[in-house]
Amino acid sequence: MQKNFKPHPNSFKNTFCVFNEVLPDQIEGLKKQFESKAGSSYYYTEAGMYRVSNHWGRLANSKWRLLALEPETDSKTKIGFAAWEEFYTDNAEEKLYYIEADFDKNLANYQHKNNPAYDGKAILRTSFETTKRLKQIRNLQQLTSWAKHFDYDDIDDLRKQIINELIFTEKTLEQIKREV
């Protein structure tokens, strides 16, 4: 029988968290303790929270992302788990976020500075600044029209050079493009 563990209702307000997708057997036998108006279900344990939902990202006053299993499951409704210590404070004023790029998968995302994987090299930015940079990076990753103004041998190398400058420096995209 599951011990009824319940966190304080305000403990999730203004938080950032990356949930890891898990399979349905992880919540078998657990009691659903909360269901949101949007239909997400929550299961609390002493180790952390399971969330069953068909929507992830910005949620009211929090930023919760799901790191999907590979290969990705077919269901639109996903089950995510996050340990309690993986919920980090979020606000608009502090420089809390950094960007990481996966050049093999052609992806970029933001992470919280309290993430144990943060090595201190990527520049920390506010959520607004991070969103702006991330949009620029994703445009560089997905489009090619920007490259017509450059003399290059390999567009992937050019992309990587510019994206790394966006992640690891305070230079604007315009400054970077002038210097390349």
FIKOLZA-1660 file (N, C-alpha, C; in steps of 0.1 Angstrom, whole numbers, plus 5000, padded with zeros to 4 digits):
% residues 180
   i   px   py   pz ch aa at
   1 5008 4988 5000  A  M  N
   1 5000 5000 5000  A  M CA
   1 5009 5012 5000  A  M  C
   2 5006 5022 4991  A  Q  N
   2 5014 5034 4990  A  Q CA
   2 5011 5043 5001  A  Q  C
   3 5022 5048 5007  A  K  N
   3 5020 5058 5018  A  K CA
   3 5016 5071 5011  A  K  C
   4 5006 5078 5017  A  N  N
   4 5001 5091 5010  A  N CA
   4 5011 5102 5013  A  N  C
   5 5019 5105 5003  A  F  N
   5 5028 5116 5004  A  F CA
   5 5023 5128 4996  A  F  C
   6 5022 5140 5001  A  K  N
   6 5017 5151 4994  A  K CA
   6 5025 5163 4997  A  K  C
   7 5031 5169 4986  A  P  N
   7 5039 5181 4988  A  P CA
   7 5030 5193 4990  A  P  C
   8 5036 5204 4995  A  H  N
   8 5029 5217 4997  A  H CA
   8 5023 5222 4983  A  H  C
   9 5011 5226 4983  A  P  N
   9 5005 5230 4970  A  P CA
   9 5012 5241 4962  A  P  C
  10 5019 5250 4969  A  N  N
  10 5027 5261 4963  A  N CA
  10 5041 5257 4959  A  N  C
  11 5045 5244 4962  A  S  N
  11 5059 5241 4960  A  S CA
  11 5063 5240 4945  A  S  C
  12 5053 5240 4936  A  F  N
  12 5056 5239 4921  A  F CA
  12 5055 5252 4914  A  F  C
  13 5050 5262 4921  A  K  N
  13 5049 5276 4915  A  K CA
  13 5062 5281 4911  A  K  C
  14 5063 5287 4899  A  N  N
  14 5075 5293 4894  A  N CA
  14 5087 5284 4895  A  N  C
  15 5086 5272 4889  A  T  N
  15 5096 5262 4888  A  T CA
  15 5100 5259 4874  A  T  C
  16 5112 5254 4872  A  F  N
  16 5117 5248 4860  A  F CA
  16 5120 5233 4863  A  F  C
  17 5116 5224 4854  A  C  N
  17 5119 5210 4856  A  C CA
  17 5119 5203 4843  A  C  C
  18 5128 5193 4842  A  V  N
  18 5129 5184 4831  A  V CA
  18 5125 5170 4836  A  V  C
  19 5113 5165 4831  A  F  N
  19 5108 5152 4835  A  F CA
  19 5114 5142 4825  A  F  C
  20 5117 5130 4829  A  N  N
  20 5121 5119 4821  A  N CA
  20 5109 5110 4818  A  N  C
  21 5107 5107 4806  A  E  N
  21 5096 5098 4802  A  E CA
  21 5098 5084 4808  A  E  C
  22 5088 5079 4813  A  V  N
  22 5088 5065 4819  A  V CA
  22 5077 5057 4813  A  V  C
  23 5077 5044 4814  A  L  N
  23 5067 5035 4809  A  L CA
  23 5055 5034 4819  A  L  C
  24 5043 5031 4815  A  P  N
  24 5032 5030 4823  A  P CA
  24 5033 5021 4836  A  P  C
  25 5042 5011 4835  A  D  N
  25 5043 5002 4846  A  D CA
  25 5049 5009 4859  A  D  C
  26 5055 5021 4857  A  Q  N
  26 5061 5029 4868  A  Q CA
  26 5050 5034 4877  A  Q  C
  27 5038 5036 4872  A  I  N
  27 5028 5042 4881  A  I CA
  27 5017 5032 4885  A  I  C
  28 5019 5019 4881  A  E  N
  28 5010 5009 4885  A  E CA
  28 5010 5008 4900  A  E  C
  29 4998 5008 4906  A  G  N
  29 4997 5007 4920  A  G CA
  29 4998 5020 4928  A  G  C
  30 5001 5031 4921  A  L  N
  30 5002 5044 4927  A  L CA
  30 4988 5050 4927  A  L  C
  31 4985 5058 4937  A  K  N
  31 4972 5065 4938  A  K CA
  31 4973 5079 4931  A  K  C
  32 4964 5082 4922  A  K  N
  32 4964 5095 4916  A  K CA
  32 4960 5105 4927  A  K  C
  33 4968 5115 4929  A  Q  N
  33 4966 5125 4940  A  Q CA
  33 4960 5138 4935  A  Q  C
  34 4962 5141 4923  A  F  N
  34 4957 5154 4918  A  F CA
  34 4954 5153 4903  A  F  C
  35 4943 5159 4898  A  E  N
  35 4941 5160 4884  A  E CA
  35 4938 5175 4881  A  E  C
  36 4945 5180 4871  A  S  N
  36 4944 5195 4868  A  S CA
  36 4931 5197 4859  A  S  C
  37 4927 5209 4858  A  K  N
  37 4916 5213 4849  A  K CA
  37 4919 5209 4835  A  K  C
  38 4932 5209 4831  A  A  N
  38 4935 5205 4817  A  A CA
  38 4936 5190 4815  A  A  C
  39 4934 5182 4826  A  G  N
  39 4934 5168 4824  A  G CA
  39 4947 5161 4828  A  G  C
  40 4957 5168 4833  A  S  N
  40 4970 5161 4837  A  S CA
  40 4968 5154 4850  A  S  C
  41 4974 5143 4852  A  S  N
  41 4973 5135 4865  A  S CA
  41 4986 5136 4872  A  S  C
  42 4986 5136 4885  A  Y  N
  42 4998 5137 4893  A  Y CA
  42 4998 5126 4903  A  Y  C
  43 5010 5120 4904  A  Y  N
  43 5012 5109 4914  A  Y CA
  43 5025 5113 4922  A  Y  C
  44 5023 5115 4935  A  Y  N
  44 5034 5119 4943  A  Y CA
  44 5040 5108 4951  A  Y  C
  45 5053 5107 4951  A  T  N
  45 5060 5097 4960  A  T CA
  45 5071 5105 4968  A  T  C
  46 5077 5098 4977  A  E  N
  46 5087 5104 4985  A  E CA
  46 5099 5108 4976  A  E  C
  47 5101 5100 4965  A  A  N
  47 5113 5103 4956  A  A CA
  47 5110 5114 4947  A  A  C
  48 5098 5116 4943  A  G  N
  48 5095 5127 4933  A  G CA
  48 5080 5126 4928  A  G  C
  49 5078 5132 4916  A  M  N
  49 5065 5133 4910  A  M CA
  49 5064 5126 4897  A  M  C
  50 5053 5119 4895  A  Y  N
  50 5050 5114 4882  A  Y CA
  50 5039 5123 4876  A  Y  C
  51 5040 5126 4864  A  R  N
  51 5029 5135 4857  A  R CA
  51 5025 5127 4845  A  R  C
  52 5012 5126 4843  A  V  N
  52 5007 5120 4831  A  V CA
  52 4999 5131 4823  A  V  C
  53 5004 5134 4811  A  S  N
  53 4998 5145 4804  A  S CA
  53 5001 5144 4789  A  S  C
  54 4992 5151 4782  A  N  N
  54 4994 5152 4767  A  N CA
  54 4999 5166 4763  A  N  C
  55 5004 5174 4773  A  H  N
  55 5009 5187 4770  A  H CA
  55 5021 5190 4780  A  H  C
  56 5032 5195 4775  A  W  N
  56 5044 5198 4783  A  W CA
  56 5049 5212 4778  A  W  C
  57 5057 5218 4786  A  G  N
  57 5062 5231 4782  A  G CA
  57 5059 5241 4793  A  G  C
  58 5054 5253 4788  A  R  N
  58 5050 5263 4798  A  R CA
  58 5036 5259 4804  A  R  C
  59 5036 5258 4817  A  L  N
  59 5024 5255 4824  A  L CA
  59 5021 5266 4835  A  L  C
  60 5010 5273 4832  A  A  N
  60 5007 5284 4841  A  A CA
  60 5019 5293 4845  A  A  C
  61 5025 5290 4856  A  N  N
  61 5037 5298 4860  A  N CA
  61 5049 5290 4861  A  N  C
  62 5050 5279 4854  A  S  N
  62 5062 5270 4855  A  S CA
  62 5066 5266 4841  A  S  C
  63 5078 5261 4840  A  K  N
  63 5084 5256 4827  A  K CA
  63 5087 5241 4830  A  K  C
  64 5079 5232 4825  A  W  N
  64 5082 5218 4827  A  W CA
  64 5083 5211 4813  A  W  C
  65 5094 5205 4811  A  R  N
  65 5097 5199 4798  A  R CA
  65 5098 5184 4800  A  R  C
  66 5095 5176 4789  A  L  N
  66 5096 5162 4790  A  L CA
  66 5107 5157 4781  A  L  C
  67 5116 5149 4786  A  L  N
  67 5127 5143 4778  A  L CA
  67 5121 5129 4774  A  L  C
  68 5118 5128 4762  A  A  N
  68 5111 5116 4757  A  A CA
  68 5121 5104 4756  A  A  C
  69 5115 5092 4757  A  L  N
  69 5122 5080 4756  A  L CA
  69 5127 5079 4741  A  L  C
  70 5138 5072 4739  A  E  N
  70 5142 5069 4725  A  E CA
  70 5143 5054 4724  A  E  C
  71 5136 5048 4714  A  P  N
  71 5127 5054 4704  A  P CA
  71 5115 5060 4711  A  P  C
  72 5109 5070 4706  A  E  N
  72 5098 5077 4712  A  E CA
  72 5085 5068 4712  A  E  C
  73 5078 5068 4723  A  T  N
  73 5065 5060 4724  A  T CA
  73 5055 5066 4715  A  T  C
  74 5045 5058 4710  A  D  N
  74 5035 5062 4701  A  D CA
  74 5024 5071 4707  A  D  C
  75 5022 5069 4720  A  S  N
  75 5011 5076 4727  A  S CA
  75 5013 5091 4728  A  S  C
  76 5002 5099 4726  A  K  N
  76 5003 5114 4727  A  K CA
  76 5004 5117 4742  A  K  C
  77 4998 5109 4750  A  T  N
  77 4998 5111 4765  A  T CA
  77 5011 5104 4770  A  T  C
  78 5019 5112 4777  A  K  N
  78 5032 5107 4782  A  K CA
  78 5033 5107 4797  A  K  C
  79 5041 5098 4802  A  I  N
  79 5043 5098 4817  A  I CA
  79 5057 5102 4820  A  I  C
  80 5058 5113 4828  A  G  N
  80 5071 5118 4831  A  G CA
  80 5074 5117 4846  A  G  C
  81 5087 5115 4850  A  F  N
  81 5090 5114 4864  A  F CA
  81 5101 5125 4866  A  F  C
  82 5100 5132 4877  A  A  N
  82 5111 5141 4882  A  A CA
  82 5113 5140 4897  A  A  C
  83 5125 5138 4901  A  A  N
  83 5128 5138 4915  A  A CA
  83 5126 5152 4921  A  A  C
  84 5123 5153 4934  A  W  N
  84 5120 5166 4940  A  W CA
  84 5131 5176 4939  A  W  C
  85 5144 5171 4939  A  E  N
  85 5155 5180 4938  A  E CA
  85 5158 5185 4924  A  E  C
  86 5150 5180 4914  A  E  N
  86 5151 5185 4901  A  E CA
  86 5142 5196 4897  A  E  C
  87 5134 5201 4907  A  F  N
  87 5126 5213 4905  A  F CA
  87 5134 5225 4909  A  F  C
  88 5136 5234 4900  A  Y  N
  88 5145 5246 4902  A  Y CA
  88 5136 5258 4902  A  Y  C
  89 5141 5268 4909  A  T  N
  89 5134 5281 4910  A  T CA
  89 5134 5288 4896  A  T  C
  90 5123 5294 4893  A  D  N
  90 5122 5302 4880  A  D CA
  90 5117 5316 4883  A  D  C
  91 5123 5326 4876  A  N  N
  91 5118 5339 4877  A  N CA
  91 5123 5347 4864  A  N  C
  92 5117 5358 4862  A  A  N
  92 5120 5366 4849  A  A CA
  92 5133 5375 4851  A  A  C
  93 5137 5377 4864  A  E  N
  93 5147 5387 4866  A  E CA
  93 5161 5381 4866  A  E  C
  94 5163 5370 4872  A  E  N
  94 5176 5364 4874  A  E CA
  94 5181 5357 4861  A  E  C
  95 5195 5356 4860  A  K  N
  95 5201 5349 4849  A  K CA
  95 5202 5334 4853  A  K  C
  96 5192 5326 4850  A  L  N
  96 5191 5313 4855  A  L CA
  96 5193 5302 4844  A  L  C
  97 5193 5306 4831  A  Y  N
  97 5193 5296 4820  A  Y CA
  97 5205 5297 4811  A  Y  C
  98 5208 5286 4806  A  Y  N
  98 5219 5285 4796  A  Y CA
  98 5213 5276 4785  A  Y  C
  99 5220 5277 4773  A  I  N
  99 5215 5269 4761  A  I CA
  99 5226 5258 4758  A  I  C
 100 5221 5247 4755  A  E  N
 100 5229 5236 4750  A  E CA
 100 5225 5232 4736  A  E  C
 101 5234 5228 4728  A  A  N
 101 5231 5224 4714  A  A CA
 101 5236 5209 4712  A  A  C
 102 5227 5202 4705  A  D  N
 102 5231 5188 4701  A  D CA
 102 5233 5189 4686  A  D  C
 103 5245 5190 4681  A  F  N
 103 5247 5191 4667  A  F CA
 103 5245 5179 4659  A  F  C
 104 5246 5167 4666  A  D  N
 104 5243 5154 4659  A  D CA
 104 5228 5153 4656  A  D  C
 105 5219 5158 4665  A  K  N
 105 5205 5157 4663  A  K CA
 105 5199 5170 4658  A  K  C
 106 5208 5180 4656  A  N  N
 106 5203 5193 4651  A  N CA
 106 5192 5199 4660  A  N  C
 107 5195 5199 4673  A  L  N
 107 5186 5204 4683  A  L CA
 107 5193 5214 4693  A  L  C
 108 5185 5222 4699  A  A  N
 108 5190 5231 4709  A  A CA
 108 5179 5233 4720  A  A  C
 109 5183 5234 4732  A  N  N
 109 5173 5236 4743  A  N CA
 109 5179 5244 4754  A  N  C
 110 5171 5249 4763  A  Y  N
 110 5177 5256 4775  A  Y CA
 110 5176 5247 4787  A  Y  C
 111 5185 5250 4796  A  Q  N
 111 5186 5243 4809  A  Q CA
 111 5188 5253 4820  A  Q  C
 112 5185 5248 4832  A  H  N
 112 5187 5257 4844  A  H CA
 112 5201 5256 4849  A  H  C
 113 5206 5267 4855  A  K  N
 113 5220 5267 4860  A  K CA
 113 5222 5257 4871  A  K  C
 114 5211 5253 4878  A  N  N
 114 5213 5243 4889  A  N CA
 114 5213 5229 4885  A  N  C
 115 5212 5227 4872  A  N  N
 115 5213 5214 4866  A  N CA
 115 5227 5209 4869  A  N  C
 116 5229 5196 4875  A  P  N
 116 5242 5192 4878  A  P CA
 116 5252 5190 4866  A  P  C
 117 5246 5190 4854  A  A  N
 117 5255 5189 4842  A  A CA
 117 5261 5202 4837  A  A  C
 118 5256 5213 4843  A  Y  N
 118 5261 5226 4839  A  Y CA
 118 5276 5228 4843  A  Y  C
 119 5284 5231 4833  A  D  N
 119 5298 5232 4836  A  D CA
 119 5303 5246 4837  A  D  C
 120 5294 5256 4837  A  G  N
 120 5298 5270 4839  A  G CA
 120 5303 5277 4827  A  G  C
 121 5304 5270 4815  A  K  N
 121 5310 5276 4803  A  K CA
 121 5299 5284 4795  A  K  C
 122 5287 5279 4793  A  A  N
 122 5277 5286 4786  A  A CA
 122 5273 5298 4794  A  A  C
 123 5270 5309 4787  A  I  N
 123 5266 5321 4793  A  I CA
 123 5252 5320 4799  A  I  C
 124 5250 5324 4812  A  L  N
 124 5237 5324 4818  A  L CA
 124 5229 5337 4814  A  L  C
 125 5216 5335 4811  A  R  N
 125 5208 5346 4807  A  R CA
 125 5194 5345 4814  A  R  C
 126 5187 5356 4813  A  T  N
 126 5173 5356 4818  A  T CA
 126 5165 5347 4809  A  T  C
 127 5153 5344 4813  A  S  N
 127 5144 5336 4805  A  S CA
 127 5141 5343 4792  A  S  C
 128 5139 5356 4792  A  F  N
 128 5136 5364 4780  A  F CA
 128 5148 5363 4770  A  F  C
 129 5160 5366 4775  A  E  N
 129 5172 5366 4767  A  E CA
 129 5174 5352 4761  A  E  C
 130 5172 5342 4770  A  T  N
 130 5174 5328 4765  A  T CA
 130 5164 5324 4754  A  T  C
 131 5152 5328 4755  A  T  N
 131 5142 5326 4745  A  T CA
 131 5146 5332 4732  A  T  C
 132 5151 5344 4733  A  K  N
 132 5155 5352 4720  A  K CA
 132 5167 5345 4714  A  K  C
 133 5177 5341 4721  A  R  N
 133 5188 5334 4716  A  R CA
 133 5184 5320 4710  A  R  C
 134 5176 5313 4717  A  L  N
 134 5172 5300 4713  A  L CA
 134 5165 5301 4700  A  L  C
 135 5157 5311 4698  A  K  N
 135 5150 5313 4685  A  K CA
 135 5160 5315 4674  A  K  C
 136 5170 5323 4676  A  Q  N
 136 5180 5326 4666  A  Q CA
 136 5188 5313 4663  A  Q  C
 137 5191 5305 4673  A  I  N
 137 5198 5292 4671  A  I CA
 137 5189 5283 4663  A  I  C
 138 5177 5281 4666  A  R  N
 138 5168 5272 4659  A  R CA
 138 5166 5277 4644  A  R  C
 139 5166 5290 4642  A  N  N
 139 5165 5294 4628  A  N CA
 139 5178 5291 4620  A  N  C
 140 5189 5292 4627  A  L  N
 140 5202 5288 4620  A  L CA
 140 5202 5273 4617  A  L  C
 141 5196 5265 4626  A  Q  N
 141 5196 5251 4625  A  Q CA
 141 5187 5246 4613  A  Q  C
 142 5175 5253 4612  A  Q  N
 142 5165 5248 4603  A  Q CA
 142 5164 5255 4590  A  Q  C
 143 5170 5267 4589  A  L  N
 143 5170 5274 4576  A  L CA
 143 5183 5275 4569  A  L  C
 144 5184 5278 4557  A  T  N
 144 5196 5279 4549  A  T CA
 144 5198 5293 4543  A  T  C
 145 5187 5300 4542  A  S  N
 145 5187 5313 4534  A  S CA
 145 5198 5323 4540  A  S  C
 146 5200 5322 4554  A  W  N
 146 5209 5331 4560  A  W CA
 146 5224 5329 4555  A  W  C
 147 5227 5317 4550  A  A  N
 147 5240 5313 4547  A  A CA
 147 5245 5319 4533  A  A  C
 148 5236 5324 4526  A  K  N
 148 5239 5329 4512  A  K CA
 148 5249 5341 4512  A  K  C
 149 5250 5347 4524  A  H  N
 149 5259 5359 4525  A  H CA
 149 5273 5355 4530  A  H  C
 150 5276 5342 4531  A  F  N
 150 5289 5338 4536  A  F CA
 150 5296 5330 4526  A  F  C
 151 5309 5330 4526  A  D  N
 151 5317 5321 4518  A  D CA
 151 5322 5310 4527  A  D  C
 152 5316 5298 4524  A  Y  N
 152 5319 5286 4533  A  Y CA
 152 5320 5274 4525  A  Y  C
 153 5327 5264 4530  A  D  N
 153 5328 5251 4524  A  D CA
 153 5317 5241 4529  A  D  C
 154 5314 5242 4542  A  D  N
 154 5305 5233 4549  A  D CA
 154 5295 5240 4557  A  D  C
 155 5282 5240 4554  A  I  N
 155 5272 5248 4561  A  I CA
 155 5271 5243 4576  A  I  C
 156 5273 5230 4578  A  D  N
 156 5272 5225 4591  A  D CA
 156 5283 5231 4600  A  D  C
 157 5295 5232 4595  A  D  N
 157 5306 5238 4602  A  D CA
 157 5303 5253 4605  A  D  C
 158 5298 5260 4595  A  L  N
 158 5294 5274 4597  A  L CA
 158 5284 5275 4608  A  L  C
 159 5274 5267 4607  A  R  N
 159 5263 5267 4617  A  R CA
 159 5269 5265 4631  A  R  C
 160 5277 5255 4633  A  K  N
 160 5283 5251 4646  A  K CA
 160 5291 5263 4651  A  K  C
 161 5299 5270 4643  A  Q  N
 161 5307 5281 4647  A  Q CA
 161 5298 5292 4652  A  Q  C
 162 5288 5296 4645  A  I  N
 162 5279 5307 4649  A  I CA
 162 5271 5303 4661  A  I  C
 163 5265 5291 4662  A  I  N
 163 5257 5287 4673  A  I CA
 163 5266 5287 4686  A  I  C
 164 5278 5282 4685  A  N  N
 164 5287 5282 4697  A  N CA
 164 5290 5296 4702  A  N  C
 165 5291 5305 4693  A  E  N
 165 5293 5319 4697  A  E CA
 165 5281 5324 4704  A  E  C
 166 5269 5321 4699  A  L  N
 166 5257 5325 4705  A  L CA
 166 5255 5319 4719  A  L  C
 167 5260 5307 4721  A  I  N
 167 5259 5300 4734  A  I CA
 167 5269 5305 4744  A  I  C
 168 5282 5307 4739  A  F  N
 168 5293 5309 4749  A  F CA
 168 5298 5323 4749  A  F  C
 169 5292 5333 4742  A  T  N
 169 5296 5347 4743  A  T CA
 169 5283 5355 4745  A  T  C
 170 5286 5368 4748  A  E  N
 170 5275 5378 4749  A  E CA
 170 5273 5385 4735  A  E  C
 171 5281 5382 4725  A  K  N
 171 5280 5388 4712  A  K CA
 171 5266 5387 4706  A  K  C
 172 5262 5397 4699  A  T  N
 172 5249 5396 4692  A  T CA
 172 5251 5388 4680  A  T  C
 173 5240 5383 4674  A  L  N
 173 5241 5375 4661  A  L CA
 173 5247 5384 4650  A  L  C
 174 5244 5397 4650  A  E  N
 174 5249 5406 4640  A  E CA
 174 5264 5407 4641  A  E  C
 175 5269 5408 4654  A  Q  N
 175 5284 5409 4656  A  Q CA
 175 5290 5396 4651  A  Q  C
 176 5284 5385 4655  A  I  N
 176 5290 5372 4651  A  I CA
 176 5291 5371 4636  A  I  C
 177 5280 5374 4629  A  K  N
 177 5280 5373 4615  A  K CA
 177 5290 5382 4608  A  K  C
 178 5293 5394 4614  A  R  N
 178 5303 5403 4608  A  R CA
 178 5317 5397 4610  A  R  C
 179 5319 5390 4621  A  E  N
 179 5332 5385 4624  A  E CA
 179 5335 5371 4617  A  E  C
 180 5325 5364 4612  A  V  N
 180 5327 5351 4606  A  V CA
 180 5333 5353 4592  A  V  C
% end
